[in-house]
């Protein structure tokens, strides 16, 4: 036994020493490779590498005339560069962007693609019958509600496999901004109002994705908490709030997850664009936290490419020829030291050496979508939150067979939000389909009425001719129709239970509104819940409300009317199946809120300062816009974070403000009691033990 232990010990020590030496040798070799490449590059090639190759979207024929507004041009004065750009754009159609490729130097392109809820690429390619679908995973807020980092890792692993097999090198995810205000249009992409939850969830997602040998880009660094004038808003924030709330999650993700890249945000922080802040990108991110990858801009972020280079923002996306020329001119004039540019180039090359494309991986274009759909179904049900459940309404009694299904979103369910968080999936399981798959029967008469209404309403909407709408994708819920009393009463007599779905959607480019039909239910939605619940209660039957939403809404004025309320969030492409797994008891709901549901929007600590106000234009905003995003409005704007560190539950708990559903709230089908809670110490240092009876 002693001999065996010695052998094991010696072997372990040998492996540690051997692996350490290998790592050192490999790092040394990488450094030598990078130095040789940088030394061999011309100034022009360096400038071309740190500036992306532009955007390219294959639009429908109806929008072909708008192509110039979407597709940024390559450098037409350099035929070889233009040829390269046109070549690499075809590698993965629909990807968000590429870095330049120089085969004679051994430099391969890095394909960058969205997004937070699954890979976003073009499903159709010209001249091909094959479809390139990806999996629509549950939104981040749902995943955070699971409080399960191992589950999030599993989702990330599945997501990363599609990144690998479709030939993408870096996934532009996860999004991890703090949910400062419930009206932020992209809250569904973000995890929580709490920085610890945000950081731990993001780290797990990064680890899962990168376990496939592909990269991530955690975003948007930092204080990107609104879509209103996002390109120019100046966030006025205290150092304490910045460090404790808005940077802490990123710090955890960087240290625990070690993402390949970081995406800087559009906004200014205390007067300086995030992408131009040396304090943020070099001192804090690299020196304080030890980040070793590269930083890229958000698409069109910032306004001064030279300031971005100096700050440590290594890659400018999506990239414009004018930015390449600006860098070359700045070096020649002595305004940008070539050593700074060399560092930017080196960081990009360092990540390039890790990419599947550089290593010659032969991607299949055939990920296991069926296996990933199973991950979606399970993870979605784990993150759903049971808000109300009176008289054991749920799980559904085995006697329940016939279901009256109300609400447009029951038939036209929302798997995820819009914009870069949208995914081109092969299918989405509606609630109706989920009900049928669970062996229950939806009322056919009611189903026909809703399907006819939705079909007619979508036709009246018509196909969008706005290129931005097409690019952003997604769909918005339709207004609820008014149903006559006779129909509702007939449904109550002929069915065993009522299910009503309320839907909300939002996304990139716009914030939500504190008005009826958005944060508050519309009068038609409230009327639907009231009348259906009343009719079914008169028959001794029950009504259940499903919330198919991406962000917080007001619930206090109506949530006690139905017998049960399930917060399903936006659960991905297996939506209907996941919801029914919870309703039927196949899955015991264990989700807990990672955000607070206030009684009213006026109770939100940032309600008076969100989304800010217009201010007089600063001188630096007079500089020419070289981002290529001239179609976006750059309105001088200011958002004052006057709530300081009191975000979410920190505010409600500290100032004893009552809420509808508190942070951490969530019911279950099981009941148990915890009593006599004890802490091992009155002060938290590195560890504290909690004991309960």
C-alpha positions in Angstrom: 0.0 0.0 0.0 2.8 2.4 0.9 4.6 1.6 -2.4 1.4 2.2 -4.4 0.9 5.6 -2.6 4.5 6.5 -3.4 4.1 5.7 -7.0 0.8 7.6 -7.2 2.4 10.6 -5.4 5.5 10.5 -7.7 3.4 10.2 -10.8 1.1 13.1 -9.7 4.1 15.3 -9.0 5.6 14.3 -12.4 2.4 15.1 -14.2 2.1 18.5 -12.4 5.7 19.4 -13.3 5.3 18.0 -16.8 2.1 19.9 -17.4 3.5 23.1 -16.0 6.5 22.8 -18.3 4.3 22.1 -21.2 2.1 25.1 -20.5 5.2 27.3 -20.1 6.7 25.9 -23.4 3.4 26.4 -25.2 3.0 29.9 -23.9 6.5 30.7 -24.9 5.9 29.2 -28.4 2.7 31.2 -28.7 4.5 34.4 -27.7 7.2 33.7 -30.3 4.6 33.0 -33.0 2.8 36.2 -32.2 6.0 38.2 -32.2 7.0 36.8 -35.6 3.7 37.6 -37.1 3.6 41.2 -35.7 7.1 41.8 -36.9 6.2 40.6 -40.4 3.1 42.7 -40.7 2.9 46.1 -42.5 1.3 49.1 -40.8 -1.6 48.7 -43.2 -2.1 45.1 -42.3 -2.1 45.9 -38.6 -4.7 48.6 -39.1 -6.8 46.2 -41.1 -6.6 43.5 -38.4 -7.8 45.8 -35.6 -10.8 47.0 -37.6 -13.5 44.5 -38.5 -14.4 43.8 -42.1 -17.9 45.3 -42.0 -21.4 44.0 -41.8 -23.2 41.9 -44.4 -26.8 40.7 -44.4 -28.6 38.9 -47.2 -32.0 40.7 -47.2 -35.2 39.5 -48.7 -35.8 40.6 -52.3 -38.4 43.2 -51.1 -35.6 44.9 -49.2 -32.8 44.6 -51.7 -32.8 48.3 -52.4 -31.9 48.9 -48.7 -28.8 46.8 -48.9 -26.5 49.8 -48.8 -27.9 50.8 -45.4 -27.2 47.4 -43.9 -24.0 46.2 -45.6 -21.0 48.3 -44.8 -18.5 48.5 -47.6 -15.1 47.0 -47.8 -12.1 49.1 -48.7 -12.7 49.5 -52.4 -9.3 51.2 -53.0 -7.5 47.9 -52.1 -8.7 45.1 -54.4 -6.9 42.4 -52.5 -8.5 43.5 -49.2 -11.9 43.6 -50.9 -11.5 40.2 -52.3 -10.5 38.9 -48.8 -13.6 40.5 -47.3 -16.0 39.1 -49.8 -14.4 35.6 -49.3 -14.6 35.4 -45.5 -18.2 36.8 -45.4 -19.3 33.6 -47.1 -17.8 31.3 -44.4 -20.8 31.7 -42.1 -23.6 33.7 -43.6 -25.5 35.7 -41.1 -22.6 36.0 -38.6 -22.3 39.4 -37.0 -18.8 40.1 -38.3 -15.3 38.9 -39.0 -11.7 39.9 -38.4 -9.4 40.2 -41.4 -7.6 37.2 -42.8 -4.0 37.2 -44.1 -3.1 33.7 -45.3 0.5 34.7 -46.3 1.1 35.6 -42.6 -0.8 32.6 -41.2 -3.6 34.8 -39.9 -7.0 33.3 -40.1 -10.3 35.2 -39.7 -12.3 35.0 -36.5 -16.0 34.6 -37.1 -18.1 36.4 -34.5 -21.8 35.7 -34.1 -24.7 36.5 -31.8 -26.1 35.7 -29.3 -27.2 35.3 -25.7 -30.1 32.8 -26.2 -28.4 30.7 -28.9 -26.3 31.1 -32.1 -27.8 33.5 -34.6 -26.9 32.8 -38.2 -28.8 32.8 -41.5 -31.0 29.7 -41.8 -31.1 29.9 -45.6 -28.2 30.1 -48.0 -28.4 30.9 -51.6 -28.4 27.9 -53.9 -28.8 25.4 -51.0 -31.8 23.3 -49.9 -30.2 22.5 -46.5 -31.4 24.7 -43.6 -28.9 25.9 -41.0 -31.2 26.1 -38.0 -29.9 26.8 -34.5 -31.5 26.1 -31.1 -33.4 28.8 -29.3 -32.5 28.3 -25.6 -34.3 29.9 -22.6 -33.5 33.6 -22.0 -31.0 34.5 -19.4 -33.5 35.8 -16.8 -35.2 32.4 -16.8 -31.9 30.6 -16.4 -30.9 32.8 -13.5 -34.3 31.9 -11.9 -33.0 28.3 -11.7 -30.2 29.4 -9.4 -28.4 26.3 -10.8 -24.9 27.0 -12.2 -24.5 23.4 -13.3 -27.7 23.7 -15.4 -26.5 26.9 -16.9 -23.1 25.2 -17.7 -25.1 22.4 -19.5 -27.0 25.0 -21.6 -23.7 26.7 -22.4 -22.1 23.5 -23.4 -25.0 22.7 -25.9 -24.9 26.3 -27.2 -21.2 26.1 -27.7 -21.4 22.9 -29.7 -23.5 24.7 -32.3 -21.0 27.5 -32.4 -18.3 25.0 -33.1 -20.1 22.9 -35.6 -21.4 25.9 -37.6 -17.9 27.3 -38.0 -18.1 30.2 -35.6 -15.1 31.1 -33.4 -16.5 33.6 -30.8 -20.1 33.8 -29.6 -21.1 37.3 -28.6 -22.6 36.2 -25.3 -23.4 36.1 -22.5 -25.1 39.5 -21.8 -24.7 40.4 -18.2 -25.7 43.9 -17.4 -27.6 44.6 -14.2 -31.4 44.8 -14.4 -31.4 48.3 -13.0 -34.9 49.1 -14.2 -37.6 46.7 -15.4 -38.2 48.8 -18.5 -34.8 48.1 -20.1 -35.7 46.5 -23.5 -32.9 43.9 -23.2 -33.4 42.7 -19.7 -34.3 39.3 -21.0 -30.7 39.0 -22.2 -29.4 39.7 -18.7 -29.5 37.5 -15.6 -30.5 39.5 -12.5 -30.7 42.7 -10.5 -27.9 41.2 -8.3 -24.2 41.3 -9.3 -23.3 38.0 -7.5 -26.1 36.0 -9.2 -25.1 37.7 -12.5 -21.5 36.9 -12.2 -21.9 33.3 -11.2 -24.5 32.6 -13.9 -22.3 34.3 -16.5 -19.2 32.4 -15.4 -21.1 29.1 -15.7 -22.3 30.0 -19.2 -18.8 31.0 -20.3 -17.3 27.8 -19.0 -20.0 25.7 -20.8 -19.6 27.4 -24.1 -15.8 27.5 -24.0 -15.6 23.8 -23.1 -16.1 23.3 -26.8 -12.9 25.1 -27.7 -14.7 28.2 -28.9 -14.8 31.7 -27.4 -17.2 34.0 -25.7 -17.6 37.8 -25.4 -19.1 38.9 -22.2 -21.1 42.1 -22.7 -21.8 45.0 -22.5 -18.9 46.4 -20.4 -20.2 48.4 -18.6 -23.2 50.3 -17.2 -25.3 49.5 -20.3 -28.7 49.5 -18.6 -31.0 51.0 -21.2 -31.7 51.1 -24.9 -32.9 54.7 -25.1 -30.1 56.7 -26.8 -27.8 53.8 -26.0 -25.1 55.1 -28.4 -24.6 58.3 -26.6 -26.1 58.2 -23.1 -23.7 59.4 -20.4 -24.2 57.3 -17.2 -23.5 59.5 -14.2 -22.7 57.1 -11.4 -20.8 57.0 -8.1 -17.6 55.0 -7.8 -19.2 52.9 -5.1 -22.2 51.9 -7.2 -19.9 51.3 -10.2 -17.7 48.9 -8.3 -20.2 47.2 -6.1 -23.1 46.8 -8.5 -22.2 47.3 -12.1 -18.7 46.0 -12.3 -18.8 43.2 -9.7 -20.6 40.7 -12.0 -18.1 41.2 -14.8 -15.2 40.8 -12.3 -16.6 37.4 -11.2 -17.2 36.3 -14.8 -13.6 37.3 -15.8 -11.9 35.6 -12.8 -14.1 32.5 -12.7 -15.0 32.0 -16.3 -12.0 33.4 -18.1 -13.8 34.5 -21.3 -11.8 34.9 -24.5 -13.1 38.4 -25.2 -15.0 41.3 -23.6 -17.4 43.6 -25.5 -17.3 47.3 -24.5 -20.6 49.1 -24.3 -21.9 52.0 -26.3 -22.5 54.4 -23.4 -20.3 56.9 -21.7 -19.5 56.5 -18.0 -19.1 59.8 -16.2 -18.3 61.6 -19.5 -16.1 59.0 -21.2 -17.2 56.4 -23.7 -16.7 52.9 -22.3 -14.7 51.9 -25.4 -12.4 54.9 -24.9 -11.8 54.5 -21.2 -8.3 53.4 -20.3 -9.3 53.2 -16.6 -12.1 50.7 -17.4 -10.4 48.6 -20.1 -6.8 48.6 -18.9 -6.5 49.5 -15.3 -9.6 47.7 -14.0 -10.1 44.9 -16.5 -6.5 43.9 -17.2 -4.4 45.1 -14.3 -6.9 44.6 -11.4 -8.7 41.5 -12.7 -6.1 39.8 -14.8 -8.0 39.6 -18.1 -5.7 38.4 -20.9 -8.0 38.3 -24.0 -9.0 41.1 -26.3 -11.7 43.8 -26.1 -14.0 44.6 -29.0 -16.4 47.4 -29.4 -20.1 46.9 -29.6 -21.2 47.3 -33.2 -20.6 51.0 -34.0 -19.6 51.9 -30.4 -17.6 55.0 -29.5 -16.5 57.8 -31.8 -12.7 58.1 -31.6 -10.8 55.0 -33.0 -7.4 56.3 -31.8 -8.7 56.8 -28.2 -10.1 53.3 -28.4 -6.8 51.8 -29.4 -5.0 53.7 -26.6 -7.6 52.7 -24.0 -7.1 49.0 -24.8 -10.1 48.4 -27.0 -8.3 46.2 -29.5 -10.9 45.4 -32.1 -13.3 47.9 -33.7 -16.6 46.4 -34.9 -18.1 46.1 -37.4 -15.4 48.2 -39.0 -15.2 50.9 -41.7 -12.4 51.7 -44.2 -12.3 55.3 -42.7 -11.2 53.8 -39.4 -8.4 51.9 -41.0 -7.2 55.1 -42.7 -7.5 57.0 -39.4 -5.2 54.5 -37.6 -2.6 54.6 -40.4 -2.6 58.4 -40.4 -2.3 58.6 -36.6 0.7 56.3 -36.5 2.4 58.2 -39.4 1.7 61.6 -37.6 3.0 60.3 -34.3 -0.5 60.6 -32.7 -0.6 56.8 -32.0 2.5 55.0 -30.9 3.0 51.9 -33.0 3.8 49.9 -29.8 0.2 50.5 -28.7 -1.1 49.2 -32.1 1.3 46.2 -31.8 -0.3 45.4 -28.4 -3.8 45.6 -29.8 -2.7 43.3 -32.7 -1.0 40.8 -30.3 -4.0 40.4 -28.2 -6.2 39.6 -31.2 -3.6 37.1 -32.5 -3.3 35.5 -29.1 -7.0 34.5 -29.2 -6.7 33.6 -32.9 -4.2 30.8 -32.0 -7.0 29.2 -29.8 -9.7 29.3 -32.4 -11.0 26.1 -34.1 -10.5 27.8 -37.5 -6.8 28.4 -36.9 -6.4 24.9 -35.6 -7.9 23.5 -38.8 -11.1 22.1 -37.2 -13.4 20.7 -39.8 -16.9 21.8 -38.7 -19.8 19.6 -39.7 -22.7 22.1 -40.1 -24.7 19.4 -38.4 -24.9 19.8 -34.6 -27.2 17.5 -32.6 -30.3 19.8 -32.5 -32.5 17.1 -31.1 -30.2 16.6 -28.1 -30.0 20.4 -27.6 -33.8 20.7 -27.7 -34.0 18.2 -24.8 -31.6 20.6 -22.9 -34.0 23.4 -23.7 -37.0 21.6 -22.4 -35.5 20.6 -19.1 -33.7 23.9 -18.4 -36.8 26.0 -19.2 -38.9 24.1 -16.8 -36.3 24.4 -14.0 -36.3 28.2 -14.3 -40.1 28.8 -14.3 -41.4 30.4 -11.2 -44.7 29.5 -9.6 -46.1 32.9 -8.3 -49.6 31.8 -7.1 -51.2 28.4 -6.4 -54.3 28.5 -4.3 -56.1 25.4 -3.2 -53.6 23.2 -4.9 -54.7 24.1 -8.4 -51.4 22.9 -9.7 -50.3 20.3 -10.6 -53.3 19.6 -12.7 -55.6 16.9 -11.3 -55.5 13.7 -13.3 -59.3 14.2 -13.9 -58.5 17.3 -16.0 -58.9 16.3 -19.7 -60.5 19.2 -21.6 -58.8 22.7 -21.5 -60.2 26.1 -22.6 -57.1 28.0 -23.8 -57.3 31.8 -23.9 -54.9 34.5 -24.9 -53.1 35.1 -28.3 -49.8 34.0 -26.9 -51.1 30.5 -26.1 -51.2 30.0 -29.9 -48.4 32.4 -30.9 -45.9 31.8 -28.1 -42.8 33.9 -27.6 -39.6 31.8 -27.3 -37.3 34.7 -26.9 -36.7 38.4 -27.3 -35.8 40.5 -30.4 -32.6 41.8 -31.8 -29.2 40.0 -31.3 -30.9 37.9 -28.7 -33.2 36.4 -31.4 -32.5 32.9 -32.8 -33.5 31.4 -36.2 -34.8 28.1 -34.8 -36.5 25.3 -36.8 -39.7 25.4 -34.7 -41.3 26.6 -31.5 -43.7 24.4 -29.5 -46.8 26.5 -28.8 -48.8 26.0 -25.6 -51.6 24.4 -27.6 -49.1 21.9 -29.0 -47.7 21.3 -25.5 -51.2 20.7 -24.1 -51.9 18.1 -26.9 -48.5 16.5 -26.3 -49.4 16.1 -22.6 -52.4 14.1 -23.6 -55.0 16.8 -22.9 -57.6 18.2 -25.3 -57.8 22.0 -26.0 -61.3 23.2 -26.9 -61.5 23.1 -30.7 -64.1 25.9 -31.1 -62.0 28.4 -29.1 -58.8 27.3 -30.8 -60.4 28.0 -34.2 -61.5 31.5 -33.1 -58.1 32.4 -31.9 -56.2 31.0 -34.9 -58.5 32.9 -37.3 -58.0 36.1 -35.4 -54.2 35.8 -35.2 -53.9 34.9 -38.9 -56.0 37.9 -39.9 -54.2 40.3 -37.6 -50.7 39.2 -38.8 -51.9 39.6 -42.4 -53.1 43.2 -41.6 -49.7 43.9 -40.1 -48.1 42.9 -43.4 -44.5 42.1 -44.0 -42.2 44.7 -42.7 -40.3 46.9 -45.2 -38.1 48.3 -42.5 -34.7 46.7 -42.8 -33.9 47.3 -39.1 -37.1 45.4 -38.1 -36.1 42.5 -40.4 -32.6 42.4 -39.0 -33.7 42.5 -35.4 -36.2 39.7 -35.9 -38.7 38.6 -33.3 -42.4 39.3 -33.1 -44.6 41.4 -30.8 -47.8 40.2 -29.2 -51.1 41.1 -30.8 -53.8 43.0 -28.9 -56.2 40.7 -27.1 -59.6 40.4 -28.8 -62.8 40.8 -26.9 -64.8 37.6 -26.4 -68.6 37.6 -25.8 -70.0 36.3 -22.5 -71.9 33.4 -24.1 -68.7 32.0 -25.5 -66.8 32.3 -22.2 -69.7 30.7 -20.3 -69.9 27.9 -22.8 -66.2 27.3 -22.5 -66.6 27.1 -18.7 -69.4 24.5 -19.0 -67.6 22.3 -21.6 -64.1 22.3 -20.2 -62.4 21.2 -17.0 -60.0 24.2 -16.6 -59.0 27.5 -18.2 -55.5 28.5 -19.1 -54.9 32.2 -20.0 -51.5 33.3 -21.5 -50.3 36.8 -21.3 -47.4 37.7 -23.6 -44.8 40.4 -23.7 -41.8 40.9 -26.0 -39.0 43.5 -26.3 -35.5 43.8 -27.5 -32.6 45.7 -28.9 -33.0 49.3 -29.8 -36.0 50.3 -27.6 -37.0 50.3 -24.0 -40.4 49.3 -22.7 -43.0 51.7 -21.3 -44.7 52.1 -18.0 -48.1 52.0 -19.5 -51.0 49.7 -20.2 -50.2 47.0 -22.7 -46.6 46.8 -21.5 -45.5 47.1 -17.9 -49.2 47.1 -16.9 -51.8 44.8 -18.3 -54.1 46.3 -20.9 -57.8 46.7 -20.1 -58.5 43.9 -22.5 -56.1 41.5 -20.8 -57.5 42.4 -17.3 -61.0 41.9 -18.6 -60.1 38.5 -20.1 -58.6 37.3 -16.7 -61.6 38.7 -14.8 -64.3 37.3 -17.0 -62.8 33.9 -17.6 -62.0 33.4 -13.9 -65.4 34.4 -12.9 -67.1 32.1 -15.4 -65.1 29.1 -14.4 -65.4 29.8 -10.7 -69.2 29.8 -11.1 -68.9 26.3 -12.5 -66.7 25.2 -9.6 -63.6 25.1 -11.9 -60.3 26.9 -11.9 -58.3 29.3 -14.0 -54.5 29.5 -14.5 -52.5 32.4 -15.9 -49.2 31.8 -17.7 -46.8 34.8 -18.1 -44.9 34.4 -21.3 -42.7 37.5 -20.7 -39.1 38.6 -21.0 -39.2 41.2 -18.2 -40.9 42.3 -15.0 -44.5 43.5 -15.2 -47.1 44.7 -12.7 -49.1 41.8 -11.1 -50.5 43.1 -7.8 -53.7 44.4 -9.3 -54.9 41.1 -10.8 -52.7 38.1 -9.6 -55.2 37.1 -6.8 -58.1 36.7 -9.3 -57.0 33.4 -11.1 -56.2 30.3 -9.0 -52.6 30.0 -10.1 -50.0 32.1 -11.9 -46.9 30.5 -13.5 -44.1 32.8 -14.6 -42.8 30.9 -17.7 -40.6 33.8 -18.9 -39.5 33.3 -22.6 -38.6 29.6 -22.4 -37.0 28.8 -25.8 -38.2 26.6 -28.6 -39.7 23.8 -26.4 -41.9 26.4 -24.7 -45.2 24.6 -24.7 -43.7 21.3 -23.6 -41.7 22.9 -20.8 -44.8 24.7 -19.5 -46.9 21.6 -19.5 -44.2 19.6 -17.8 -44.7 22.0 -14.9 -48.4 22.3 -15.0 -48.9 18.5 -15.1 -46.4 17.9 -12.3 -43.8 16.1 -14.4 -41.5 18.8 -13.1 -41.8 20.3 -9.7 -41.4 24.1 -10.0 -38.3 25.1 -8.2 -37.5 28.5 -9.9 -36.9 31.5 -7.6 -37.0 35.1 -8.7 -33.6 36.7 -9.5 -35.4 40.0 -9.9 -38.0 41.8 -7.8 -41.6 42.3 -8.9 -42.7 45.7 -7.5 -46.2 46.7 -6.6 -46.1 49.6 -9.0 -43.5 51.1 -11.4 -43.4 54.2 -9.2 -41.9 52.0 -6.5 -38.8 51.2 -8.6 -35.8 53.1 -7.2 -34.8 54.4 -10.6 -38.3 55.2 -11.9 -37.8 58.9 -11.7 -34.4 59.0 -13.4 -34.9 56.3 -16.1 -34.1 56.5 -19.0 -32.6 60.0 -18.4 -32.9 63.3 -20.3 -31.5 65.2 -23.2 -28.5 67.6 -22.5 -26.6 70.1 -24.6 -24.2 68.5 -27.0 -20.7 68.2 -25.7 -17.8 69.2 -28.0 -16.5 65.7 -28.4 -19.9 64.7 -30.0 -19.1 67.1 -32.9 -16.4 64.7 -34.1 -17.3 62.8 -37.3 -19.0 59.5 -36.8 -16.8 56.8 -38.3 -18.7 53.9 -36.8 -20.7 53.1 -39.9 -23.9 53.4 -37.8 -24.9 56.8 -39.2 -28.6 55.7 -39.2 -28.6 55.6 -35.4 -29.5 58.7 -33.5 -26.7 60.1 -31.3 -28.7 62.4 -29.1 -26.7 63.9 -26.2 -28.3 62.2 -23.2 -27.7 61.8 -19.5 -28.9 59.2 -17.1 -28.2 59.9 -13.4 -27.9 56.8 -11.2 -29.2 58.7 -8.2 -30.4 55.4 -6.5 -26.7 54.6 -6.1 -26.2 51.1 -4.8 -29.9 50.7 -3.9 -30.8 48.6 -6.9 -33.6 45.9 -6.7 -33.9 44.2 -3.4 -31.2 46.4 -1.8 -33.6 49.3 -2.1 -36.8 47.5 -1.2 -35.3 45.8 1.9 -33.3 48.8 3.1 -36.2 51.2 2.9 -38.9 48.7 3.8 -40.9 49.2 0.5 -43.5 46.4 0.0 -43.3 44.5 -3.2 -45.5 42.1 -5.1 -42.9 39.3 -5.2 -39.6 39.6 -3.6 -36.2 38.6 -4.9 -35.8 34.9 -4.2 -39.6 34.2 -4.2 -41.0 31.1 -5.7 -43.6 28.4 -4.7 -43.3 24.7 -5.1 -45.6 21.7 -5.1 -44.0 20.5 -1.9 -44.2 22.1 1.5 -41.7 22.2 4.3 -40.7 24.4 7.2 -37.3 25.8 8.2 -36.9 27.1 11.7 -34.2 28.3 14.2 -31.8 29.7 11.6 -28.3 30.1 13.0 -25.2 31.7 11.6 -21.7 30.5 12.5 -20.5 34.2 12.8 -22.2 37.6 13.0 -19.6 38.8 10.4 -19.1 37.4 6.9 -15.4 37.0 6.0 -14.5 34.2 3.6 -17.0 31.6 4.8 -20.1 31.5 6.9 -22.1 28.4 7.9 -25.9 28.5 8.0 -27.7 25.9 10.2 -31.5 25.3 10.3 -33.8 22.8 12.0 
